[in-house]
Amino acid sequence: MYRLILVVLLLTVLYFLLRQMFRGFTTPIQAVRKRSVAPAQDEEQDQMVEDPVCHIFVPKRIAVVETIGGREYCFCSQECSVKFRSEHPI
């Protein structure tokens, strides 16, 4: 009888260890922190912005961001940035 209880207990422990291993070794607190911080940053970086020169929408994380005349502009490429500066001298 004691052997059966011991085997069931060991199998239960083994199950939880394997489950933890396949899910990753993050504690519940770390998992909550990752979920709460990362989406806010990703959402801001994935915001689509319009290029004022060629009117193409690009994600802000890959846009060329420049401050011209105290205002922030986002461009799809460096060429569009140069063209905008030549058309709008300060």
C-alpha positions as CSV (number, residue, x, y, z in Angstrom):
1,M,0.0,0.0,0.0
2,Y,2.8,2.4,0.9
3,R,4.6,1.6,-2.4
4,L,1.5,2.5,-4.3
5,I,1.2,5.9,-2.5
6,L,4.9,6.5,-3.1
7,V,4.7,5.7,-6.8
8,V,1.7,8.0,-7.2
9,L,3.4,10.8,-5.4
10,L,6.6,10.4,-7.5
11,L,4.6,10.4,-10.7
12,T,2.7,13.5,-9.6
13,V,6.0,15.3,-8.9
14,L,7.5,14.1,-12.2
15,Y,4.4,15.4,-14.0
16,F,4.7,18.9,-12.5
17,L,8.4,19.0,-13.2
18,L,8.0,18.0,-16.8
19,R,5.1,20.5,-17.3
20,Q,7.2,23.3,-15.9
21,M,10.1,22.4,-18.1
22,F,8.0,22.4,-21.3
23,R,6.4,25.7,-20.4
24,G,9.6,27.4,-19.5
25,F,11.2,28.2,-16.2
26,T,9.5,31.5,-15.6
27,T,7.8,32.2,-12.3
28,P,4.2,33.5,-12.3
29,I,5.4,36.9,-11.3
30,Q,7.9,37.1,-14.2
31,A,5.2,36.0,-16.6
32,V,2.9,38.7,-15.5
33,R,5.6,41.3,-15.8
34,K,6.5,40.2,-19.3
35,R,2.8,40.3,-20.4
36,S,2.1,43.7,-18.9
37,V,5.2,45.6,-20.2
38,A,5.9,44.1,-23.6
39,P,2.5,44.6,-25.3
40,A,2.4,48.4,-24.4
41,Q,5.9,48.9,-25.9
42,D,5.1,46.7,-28.9
43,E,1.8,48.5,-29.5
44,E,3.5,51.9,-29.6
45,Q,6.3,50.7,-31.9
46,D,3.9,49.0,-34.3
47,Q,1.8,52.2,-34.7
48,M,1.5,53.0,-38.4
49,V,2.6,56.5,-39.3
50,E,2.3,58.3,-42.7
51,D,5.2,59.6,-44.6
52,P,4.5,63.2,-45.5
53,V,6.3,63.0,-48.8
54,C,5.1,59.8,-50.5
55,H,2.1,59.2,-48.2
56,I,3.1,55.6,-47.5
57,F,2.2,54.1,-44.1
58,V,5.1,52.5,-42.2
59,P,5.4,51.0,-38.7
60,K,7.0,53.6,-36.4
61,R,9.7,51.1,-35.3
62,I,11.2,51.1,-38.8
63,A,10.5,54.7,-39.8
64,V,13.2,57.3,-40.1
65,V,12.2,59.8,-37.3
66,E,13.5,63.3,-37.5
67,T,12.6,66.5,-35.7
68,I,12.3,69.5,-38.1
69,G,11.3,72.9,-36.8
70,G,10.3,71.5,-33.4
71,R,7.9,68.9,-34.9
72,E,8.6,65.2,-35.2
73,Y,8.2,63.7,-38.7
74,C,8.4,60.0,-39.6
75,F,9.6,59.0,-43.1
76,C,9.7,55.7,-44.9
77,S,13.3,56.2,-46.1
78,Q,16.2,58.6,-45.8
79,E,15.5,59.8,-49.4
80,C,12.1,61.0,-48.4
81,S,13.6,62.8,-45.4
82,V,16.1,64.6,-47.6
83,K,13.4,65.5,-50.1
84,F,11.2,66.9,-47.3
85,R,14.0,69.0,-46.0
86,S,14.7,70.4,-49.4
87,E,11.0,71.3,-50.0
88,H,10.5,72.8,-46.5
89,P,13.6,74.8,-45.5
90,I,13.7,76.2,-42.0
